[in-house]
Amino acid sequence: MATSGGSSGAAGGGHGDDRVLATAQQILKSLNTPKEVRDDMLLIFSSFDNRLSNITDLVKDGDPEDRFQSAEQIIQRWDSDARASRRTLAWEDSPDEAAQYLSAIDEILRLYENLSVEDDKDRGLIERADSAIQLAMSLLEDEFRHILIRNTVPLDAERLHGSIRRVSLSFAANEGEIDDELDSFGEVDNDSSGCFHERGLSLGDDLCVDLINPDAVTELREIVERMIRSGYERECVQAYTSVRREALDECLVILGAEKLSIEEVQKMGWPDLNETMKKWIQAVKITVRVLLSGEKKLCDQIFDEADWIKEACFNDTAKGCLIQLLNFGEAVAIGVRSSEKLFRILDMYDALVGVMDDLQAMISDDFVCIEAKGVLDALGEAAKGTFEEFEKAVGNETSRRPMQGGEIHPLTRYVMNYIKLLADYSTTLNLLLGSIEDELQNLQHKDDKLQIESMPPISQRLMLLLSCLESNLEEKSKLYEDPGMQYVFLMNNIWYMVQKVKDSELAKLLGDHWVRKRRGQVRQYARSYLRTSWAKALSFLKDEGIGGSSSNASRVALKERFKNFNACFEDIYRIQTAWKVPDTQLQDELRISISEMVIPAYRSFLGRFRNRLESGRDSGKYIKYTPEDLENYVSDLFVGVPNVLHHLRRKSS
């Protein structure tokens, strides 16, 4: 029963609407009023009852000219009201009036289609229709702009940044000296920590934003439909692109990618340029994958019935912000090449590579796509050229100041931290760097050539770069007069290189052979150090030249031997406590090697001749140390603190 009653009520409501419309029409006819008065009465009726709000329902059965005049008056009245109030239609505030206005436009367009310029009677209507449509389109164009502006959703930078951070890839290192100028290779803190380079950030695939309030899309589509039917496609495109271009420009400002000329970019200091490059990398990813993706979707929704128009709108809208971003990329690519820029340039290159497929799929403007490809190639060339400049700088670094205590040279620290970062870009660098077969002749170790020939380009370049560094370190070792310190310096630096390689992705790029060979070098340097630093001290512990066996050896000769050994040991101690071996493992291994060489020899010599000396006077003057004393003193070596010599003096006094 309920269903039946509901249907009956609906039907009754429908018949009631028909009776209302019929009654209204009958009243108007019976009054026999002039047409202008009748049209005004129609509007009054519509204000009392929404069933009378659609003008076409009242005039559809009337004379075409009457219907035309009614629609024309609505358009003229709205135009007059808009001029008087100097405002737009407040479309969202008056949806019924807006629907009435659109219906009036539809009526004129329907009638216009049936008019003929060949008919004298129609010519006057055609002119009036053209005028009415022109008025309507001007008002619709303004309203279209204002709806777009009023409903533009501001870019929420905080939300975007939060989403980016959640999926970001950061790259930290133990030492921060990579930001120093390569020319100076300044002193750095070996224990400093922090992030001195952060990789380009990544965006989640599901990150999207509303560029326009979704509720406004239907209104925009209704306006677009009328403008296209009226032949005002160009004005519609211009209105859309002018508003959306400004909105995208504002988004770039929010993202920190402000418009800069090539001259302004090239005048920027590195700290400011570095920050701007980081913001550009982020802006490129967000612009293409979030903003333009959303813009493409918006164009498809608003211009869904006109493919060529939505394509033109999107291309024109996107072009401005893309060219602005590409101009900055070009300015960086043609700028002065310096080592600190390489990682940011590679980040920019990777960012552009990462969005190229999406960009080319969305943009059909050949000019923009060609520009993007050109900037990408320029950034690749800039990265390659900057890497080559770095190679030259390493080879040409000729500082003549030796490191105190044979410490690790800043050049070694800089280069190793630099290439440790480069390993993270190996895929990109393999694409950008070519083979260097001709340069392989310059390798420091000739047997590396066989290994390097089968390596990818980045491995070859790193191998050659490290060979250049080793040659430079060999030259710098000659700045030390003490041969022992030369070997300690080389040990420190080569060991540092080994540790940096084996604990990072560099191990994969350089291979186990490189690591094994450099460890062998360190062992060879250690043997050379022991020979040059301790051979003289050990020579005083030999039996030759003391005039006999332990029982009849010359006391004079023994006193001279112990005296000379003591003096030699104390001299080594005084000098080499000031030497620095910062790596604790290498430090311990060196001390163990010294102890294994010196302590047994001293213990044996002392054991054989102690009684011979102690039978005379002042034996304590010559036998100043026990083997255990020497062991303790050896543990003081290589700490870089020469004042521990006071401990030795107290012991020997």
C-alpha positions in Angstrom: 0.0 0.0 0.0 2.8 2.3 0.9 4.5 1.8 -2.5 1.2 2.4 -4.3 0.5 5.6 -2.4 4.0 6.9 -3.1 3.7 6.3 -6.8 0.2 7.9 -6.8 1.6 10.9 -4.9 4.4 11.3 -7.4 2.0 11.1 -10.3 -0.3 13.6 -8.6 2.6 15.9 -8.0 3.5 15.8 -11.7 -0.1 16.5 -12.7 -0.2 19.4 -10.2 2.9 20.9 -11.8 1.3 20.7 -15.2 -1.8 22.4 -13.9 0.2 25.2 -12.4 2.1 25.8 -15.7 -1.1 25.6 -17.7 -2.9 28.0 -15.4 0.0 30.5 -15.6 0.0 30.3 -19.4 -3.8 30.8 -19.5 -3.7 33.8 -17.2 -1.1 35.5 -19.4 -3.1 34.9 -22.5 -6.4 36.0 -21.1 -4.8 39.3 -19.9 -3.9 40.1 -23.5 -1.0 42.2 -22.3 1.9 43.5 -24.5 4.8 41.1 -24.9 7.2 43.1 -22.7 4.7 43.2 -19.8 4.1 39.5 -20.3 7.8 38.7 -20.0 8.1 40.7 -16.8 5.1 38.8 -15.4 6.8 35.5 -16.2 9.8 36.5 -14.1 7.5 37.5 -11.2 5.7 34.2 -11.4 9.1 32.4 -11.3 10.1 34.2 -8.1 6.9 32.9 -6.3 7.1 29.2 -7.3 10.2 27.3 -8.4 8.0 25.2 -10.7 7.8 28.3 -12.9 11.6 29.0 -12.7 12.5 27.5 -16.1 11.6 30.0 -18.7 11.6 27.5 -21.5 8.7 25.6 -19.8 6.6 28.7 -20.2 7.5 29.8 -23.7 8.2 26.5 -25.4 4.9 26.4 -27.1 4.9 30.1 -28.0 6.1 32.0 -31.0 9.8 31.6 -31.8 10.3 35.3 -31.8 8.5 35.5 -28.4 10.8 32.8 -27.0 13.8 34.6 -28.4 12.8 37.9 -26.9 12.2 36.4 -23.5 15.7 34.7 -23.5 17.3 37.9 -24.9 15.8 40.0 -22.1 17.2 37.7 -19.4 20.6 38.0 -20.9 20.3 41.8 -21.2 19.0 42.1 -17.7 21.9 40.1 -16.2 24.4 42.2 -18.3 22.8 45.4 -17.0 22.9 44.1 -13.4 26.5 43.1 -13.7 27.5 46.5 -15.1 25.5 48.4 -12.5 27.0 46.4 -9.6 30.4 46.1 -11.2 30.6 42.5 -10.0 30.2 39.0 -11.3 27.0 36.9 -11.1 27.8 35.3 -7.8 27.1 32.1 -9.6 27.4 29.8 -6.5 25.1 32.0 -4.5 22.2 32.0 -7.0 22.2 28.5 -8.6 18.5 28.9 -9.8 19.2 32.2 -11.4 22.4 30.8 -13.0 20.4 27.8 -14.4 17.8 30.3 -15.8 20.6 32.3 -17.4 22.1 29.2 -19.0 18.7 28.1 -20.2 18.2 31.5 -21.9 21.5 31.0 -23.7 20.5 27.5 -24.7 17.2 28.9 -26.1 18.9 31.5 -28.2 21.4 28.9 -29.5 18.6 26.5 -30.4 16.7 29.2 -32.3 19.9 30.5 -33.9 20.5 27.1 -35.5 17.1 27.4 -37.3 17.6 30.9 -38.6 18.8 31.6 -42.2 20.6 34.6 -43.5 18.7 34.1 -46.7 15.4 34.9 -45.0 14.8 38.6 -44.6 12.7 38.0 -41.5 15.5 36.0 -39.9 18.2 38.6 -40.6 17.1 40.9 -37.8 16.9 38.0 -35.4 20.4 36.8 -36.4 21.9 40.2 -35.6 20.0 40.3 -32.2 21.2 36.7 -31.5 24.8 37.6 -32.3 24.6 40.6 -30.0 22.9 38.6 -27.2 25.5 35.8 -27.5 28.3 38.3 -27.4 26.9 39.8 -24.2 26.4 36.4 -22.7 29.9 35.1 -23.6 31.5 38.2 -22.2 29.7 37.7 -18.9 30.3 33.9 -18.9 34.0 34.4 -19.6 34.3 36.8 -16.5 32.3 34.3 -14.4 34.5 31.5 -15.6 37.6 33.3 -14.5 36.1 34.2 -11.1 34.9 30.7 -10.4 38.4 29.4 -11.2 40.0 32.0 -8.9 37.5 31.6 -6.1 37.8 27.9 -6.1 41.5 27.5 -6.5 42.9 25.5 -3.6 46.1 27.0 -2.2 49.1 24.6 -2.3 49.6 23.1 1.2 53.4 23.0 1.2 53.6 21.6 4.7 51.5 18.6 3.7 53.6 18.0 0.6 56.8 18.3 2.5 55.6 15.9 5.2 54.7 13.4 2.5 58.1 13.8 0.8 60.0 13.3 4.1 58.2 10.1 4.8 59.6 8.6 1.6 62.9 10.5 1.4 66.3 9.0 0.9 69.0 10.9 2.8 72.7 10.3 2.5 74.9 11.0 5.5 78.7 10.6 6.0 81.0 10.5 9.0 82.9 13.5 8.0 81.7 16.9 6.7 84.7 18.2 4.8 83.3 17.7 1.4 81.9 21.2 1.5 85.4 22.8 1.8 86.9 24.3 -1.3 89.0 21.8 -3.1 91.7 24.4 -3.7 92.4 24.7 0.0 91.8 21.2 1.3 91.5 22.7 4.8 92.0 20.8 8.0 88.9 18.9 9.1 87.6 17.2 12.2 88.0 13.5 11.7 85.3 12.7 14.3 82.8 15.2 13.0 79.5 13.8 12.0 76.4 15.0 10.1 74.8 15.0 6.8 76.8 17.0 4.3 74.9 15.9 1.3 71.3 14.7 1.1 70.1 12.8 -1.9 67.2 14.1 -4.0 63.9 13.4 -2.3 61.4 10.8 -3.5 57.7 11.2 -3.9 55.1 8.6 -3.1 53.1 7.3 -6.1 49.8 8.1 -4.4 50.6 11.8 -3.6 47.9 14.1 -5.1 46.2 17.4 -4.3 43.0 19.1 -5.3 43.9 22.1 -7.5 40.3 23.3 -7.7 37.4 22.8 -5.3 35.7 19.7 -6.8 32.2 21.2 -6.3 33.1 23.9 -8.8 33.9 21.5 -11.7 30.3 21.0 -12.7 29.7 24.8 -13.0 32.9 25.2 -15.0 31.9 22.5 -17.4 28.4 24.1 -17.9 30.1 27.4 -18.8 32.6 25.7 -21.1 29.9 23.8 -22.9 28.0 27.1 -23.8 31.2 28.9 -24.8 32.2 26.1 -27.1 28.7 25.9 -28.7 28.8 29.6 -29.2 32.2 29.5 -31.0 34.1 31.1 -28.2 36.7 28.3 -27.7 39.7 30.7 -28.0 38.3 33.0 -25.3 37.6 30.0 -23.1 41.1 28.7 -23.4 42.7 32.1 -22.8 40.6 32.6 -19.6 41.4 29.1 -18.3 45.2 29.3 -19.0 45.6 32.8 -17.7 44.1 31.9 -14.3 45.8 28.5 -14.0 49.2 29.8 -15.1 49.1 32.3 -12.3 48.1 29.6 -9.9 51.0 27.3 -10.9 53.4 30.2 -10.7 52.3 30.8 -7.2 52.8 27.1 -6.4 56.4 27.4 -7.6 56.9 30.4 -5.3 55.6 28.3 -2.4 58.0 25.5 -3.4 60.9 28.0 -3.4 61.5 27.8 -7.1 61.3 31.5 -7.8 61.9 33.0 -11.2 65.6 33.8 -11.7 67.5 35.0 -14.7 70.7 33.2 -15.9 72.8 36.2 -14.7 71.2 36.0 -11.2 71.9 32.3 -11.0 75.5 32.6 -12.0 76.1 35.4 -9.5 74.8 33.4 -6.5 77.3 32.2 -3.9 77.5 28.4 -3.4 75.5 28.3 -0.1 72.6 30.1 -1.7 72.9 28.2 -5.0 73.0 24.9 -3.1 69.7 25.7 -1.3 68.1 26.8 -4.5 69.2 23.7 -6.4 67.7 21.5 -3.6 64.4 23.4 -3.9 64.5 23.1 -7.6 64.9 19.3 -7.4 61.9 19.1 -5.1 59.9 21.5 -7.2 60.5 19.5 -10.5 59.2 16.3 -8.9 56.2 18.0 -7.3 55.4 20.1 -10.4 55.3 17.2 -12.8 54.0 14.3 -10.7 51.6 16.3 -8.5 50.7 19.7 -9.9 50.7 18.9 -13.7 49.2 15.5 -13.1 46.4 17.2 -11.3 46.2 19.9 -13.9 45.8 17.3 -16.6 43.0 15.6 -14.7 41.3 18.9 -14.2 41.5 19.7 -17.9 40.0 16.3 -18.7 37.1 16.9 -16.3 36.3 20.5 -17.4 36.8 20.0 -21.2 35.8 16.4 -21.4 33.8 16.8 -24.7 36.6 18.7 -26.6 39.9 16.8 -26.9 41.8 19.4 -28.8 40.7 22.2 -26.4 41.7 20.3 -23.3 45.0 19.5 -24.9 45.6 23.1 -25.8 44.6 24.3 -22.4 46.9 21.9 -20.6 49.9 22.7 -22.9 49.5 26.4 -22.5 48.9 26.2 -18.8 51.9 23.9 -18.1 54.3 25.6 -20.5 55.1 28.7 -18.3 56.1 26.9 -15.1 58.0 24.2 -17.0 60.0 26.7 -19.0 60.8 28.6 -15.7 62.1 25.4 -14.2 64.1 24.5 -17.3 65.7 27.9 -17.5 67.1 27.4 -14.0 68.4 24.0 -15.0 70.1 25.5 -18.1 71.7 28.3 -16.0 73.2 25.7 -13.6 74.4 23.6 -16.5 76.3 26.4 -18.2 77.7 27.8 -14.9 81.3 27.6 -13.6 82.2 24.0 -12.8 83.4 23.3 -9.3 83.6 20.1 -7.4 81.1 20.9 -4.7 78.3 21.3 -7.4 78.7 17.8 -8.8 76.3 16.1 -6.4 73.6 18.7 -6.8 73.9 18.6 -10.6 73.6 14.8 -10.5 70.5 15.2 -8.3 69.1 17.6 -10.8 69.9 15.3 -13.7 68.3 12.3 -11.9 65.2 14.4 -11.0 64.7 15.4 -14.6 65.3 11.9 -15.8 62.8 10.6 -13.3 60.0 12.8 -14.6 60.7 12.8 -18.3 58.4 9.9 -19.2 55.5 11.4 -17.3 56.3 14.8 -18.8 56.4 13.5 -22.4 53.2 11.5 -21.8 51.3 14.5 -20.6 52.8 17.3 -22.8 52.1 17.3 -26.6 54.0 20.6 -27.1 57.1 19.6 -29.0 58.9 22.8 -28.0 58.6 22.0 -24.3 59.7 18.4 -24.7 62.7 19.4 -26.9 63.7 22.1 -24.3 63.4 19.5 -21.5 65.6 17.0 -23.4 68.1 19.8 -24.1 68.4 20.8 -20.5 68.7 17.2 -19.4 71.6 16.7 -21.9 73.2 20.0 -20.7 73.0 18.8 -17.1 74.6 15.5 -18.1 77.5 17.3 -19.8 77.9 19.6 -16.8 78.1 16.6 -14.4 80.6 14.9 -16.7 82.7 18.1 -17.0 82.6 18.7 -13.3 83.8 15.2 -12.6 86.7 15.7 -15.0 87.6 19.0 -13.3 87.7 17.2 -10.0 90.1 14.6 -11.5 92.4 17.4 -12.7 92.2 19.2 -9.3 93.3 16.1 -7.5 96.3 15.6 -9.8 97.3 19.2 -9.7 97.0 19.7 -5.9 100.6 20.7 -5.0 100.5 21.9 -1.4 104.0 21.8 0.1 103.1 21.8 3.8 103.6 18.4 5.4 101.0 17.1 7.8 102.1 17.3 11.4 103.0 13.8 12.7 102.4 12.1 9.4 98.7 12.5 9.7 96.1 11.8 7.0 96.3 14.5 4.4 93.1 16.6 3.8 93.4 15.8 0.1 93.0 12.1 1.0 90.0 12.8 3.3 88.4 15.0 0.7 88.8 12.6 -2.2 87.7 9.5 -0.3 84.6 11.1 1.1 83.9 12.6 -2.3 84.1 9.4 -4.2 82.2 7.5 -1.4 79.3 9.8 -2.3 79.8 9.3 -6.0 79.3 5.6 -5.5 75.6 6.3 -4.8 75.4 7.8 -8.3 77.1 4.9 -10.1 74.2 4.1 -12.4 73.9 7.7 -13.6 77.7 8.1 -13.9 78.0 4.9 -16.0 75.6 6.5 -18.5 77.4 9.9 -18.5 81.1 8.9 -18.3 82.8 7.3 -21.3 85.6 4.7 -21.4 89.2 6.0 -20.7 91.3 3.3 -22.4 94.0 5.8 -23.4 94.3 7.1 -19.9 94.8 3.7 -18.3 98.5 3.8 -19.2 98.8 6.3 -16.3 97.8 3.8 -13.6 100.1 3.8 -10.6 100.0 0.0 -10.5 100.4 -1.6 -13.9 98.8 -4.9 -12.9 95.6 -2.9 -12.3 95.2 -2.6 -16.0 94.1 -6.2 -16.6 91.5 -5.8 -13.9 90.1 -2.4 -15.0 89.5 -3.3 -18.6 86.4 -5.2 -17.8 85.0 -2.6 -15.4 82.2 -0.2 -16.0 83.1 3.5 -16.8 82.6 4.7 -13.2 84.9 2.0 -11.8 87.5 2.8 -14.4 87.4 6.5 -13.6 87.6 5.9 -9.8 90.5 3.5 -10.3 92.4 6.1 -12.3 91.5 8.9 -9.8 92.8 6.9 -6.8 95.9 6.0 -8.7 96.4 9.8 -9.3 95.8 10.3 -5.6 98.4 7.7 -4.7 101.0 9.3 -6.9 100.3 12.7 -5.3 100.7 11.1 -1.8 104.0 9.6 -2.9 105.2 13.0 -3.8 103.9 14.5 -0.5 105.7 11.9 1.5 109.0 13.2 0.3 108.3 16.4 2.2 109.3 14.6 5.4 113.1 14.3 6.1 112.7 11.3 8.3 112.3 8.2 6.1 110.3 6.5 8.9 107.8 9.3 8.9 107.5 9.0 5.2 106.3 5.4 5.6 104.0 6.3 8.5 102.4 9.0 6.4 101.9 6.6 3.5 100.6 3.9 5.8 98.1 6.4 7.4 96.8 7.6 4.0 96.6 4.3 2.2 95.0 2.6 5.2 92.4 5.4 5.4 91.6 4.8 1.7 91.2 1.1 2.3 88.9 1.6 5.2 86.7 4.0 3.2 86.5 1.6 0.4 85.8 -1.7 2.2 83.1 -0.1 4.4 81.1 1.3 1.5 79.6 0.7 -2.0 83.1 1.5 -3.3 84.1 -2.0 -2.5 81.7 -3.3 -5.2 83.0 -0.7 -7.7 86.7 -1.2 -7.1 86.7 -4.9 -6.3 88.5 -7.1 -3.8 91.7 -7.0 -5.8 92.1 -3.3 -5.2 91.5 -3.7 -1.4 94.0 -6.7 -1.2 96.7 -4.9 -3.1 96.5 -1.7 -0.9 96.5 -3.8 2.3 99.7 -5.4 0.9 101.1 -1.9 0.3 100.4 -1.0 3.9 102.2 -4.1 5.1 105.2 -3.2 2.9 105.2 0.3 4.2 105.2 -1.1 7.8 108.2 -3.3 7.0 110.0 -0.3 5.5 109.2 1.8 8.6 110.6 -0.9 10.9 113.7 -1.2 8.9 114.4 2.5 8.7 113.4 3.5 12.2 114.7 0.5 14.3 117.6 -1.0 12.4 120.1 1.2 14.1 118.8 0.5 17.6 118.8 -3.3 16.9 122.4 -3.1 15.6 123.5 -2.3 19.2 122.0 -5.6 20.4 124.2 -7.8 18.2 127.1 -9.9 19.5 129.6 -8.9 16.9 132.4 -6.6 18.1 132.0 -7.0 21.9 135.2 -9.1 22.3 134.0 -12.5 23.4 131.2 -14.5 24.9 128.9 -13.6 27.7 131.5 -14.4 30.3 134.5 -12.6 28.9 132.9 -9.9 26.8 134.5 -6.5 27.1 132.7 -4.4 29.7 133.7 -1.2 27.9 132.1 -2.5 24.7 129.0 -3.6 26.5 128.6 -0.3 28.3 129.0 1.5 24.9 126.3 -0.9 23.4 123.8 -0.3 26.2 124.5 3.4 26.2 124.0 3.7 22.5 120.9 1.6 22.5 119.4 3.7 25.3 120.2 6.9 23.5 118.8 5.6 20.2 115.6 4.3 21.8 115.1 7.5 23.7 115.5 9.5 20.5 113.0 7.3 18.7 110.6 7.6 21.6 111.0 11.4 21.8 110.3 11.8 18.1 107.7 9.1 17.4 105.4 9.8 20.3 104.7 13.0 18.4 103.8 11.0 15.3 100.1 10.3 14.8 98.5 7.0 13.6 94.8 7.8 14.1 93.4 4.4 13.2 93.6 2.3 16.4 93.8 -1.0 14.5 96.8 0.2 12.5 98.3 1.8 15.6 98.1 -1.5 17.5 99.5 -3.5 14.7 102.5 -1.2 14.4 103.2 -1.3 18.1 102.9 -5.1 18.1 105.4 -5.3 15.1 107.8 -3.0 17.0 107.5 -5.1 20.2 108.0 -8.3 18.3 111.1 -7.0 16.6 112.8 -5.1 19.5 111.7 -6.6 22.8 112.9 -10.2 22.1 116.3 -8.9 20.8 116.7 -6.7 23.9 115.6 -9.4 26.3 118.1 -11.9 24.7 121.0 -9.4 24.7 120.3 -8.3 28.3 120.0 -11.9 29.4 123.3 -12.8 28.0 125.3 -9.8 29.2 123.5 -8.5 32.4 125.8 -10.5 34.8 129.0 -9.3 33.0 128.0 -5.6 33.5 126.4 -6.0 36.9 129.7 -7.4 38.3 131.2 -3.9 37.8 130.4 -0.5 39.1 127.5 1.8 37.9 125.7 -1.0 36.1 122.4 0.8 36.6 123.7 3.7 34.6 123.8 1.5 31.5 121.0 -1.0 32.1 118.3 1.5 32.4 115.3 -0.4 31.2 113.7 -3.8 31.6 112.0 -5.5 28.6 108.7 -4.6 30.3 109.7 -0.9 30.5 110.4 -0.9 26.8 107.0 -2.6 26.1 105.3 0.2 28.1 107.2 2.9 26.2 106.3 1.3 22.8 102.6 1.7 23.7 103.1 5.5 23.9 104.2 5.8 20.3 102.0 7.3 17.5 99.6 9.2 19.8 100.6 12.6 18.6 101.5 13.8 22.2 105.2 14.5 22.4 105.2 15.5 26.1 104.9 11.9 27.2 108.7 12.1 27.0 108.6 13.3 30.6 107.5 9.9 31.7 110.6 8.4 30.1 112.9 10.9 31.7 111.5 10.2 35.2 112.0 6.5 34.5 115.6 6.9 33.4 116.7 9.4 36.1 
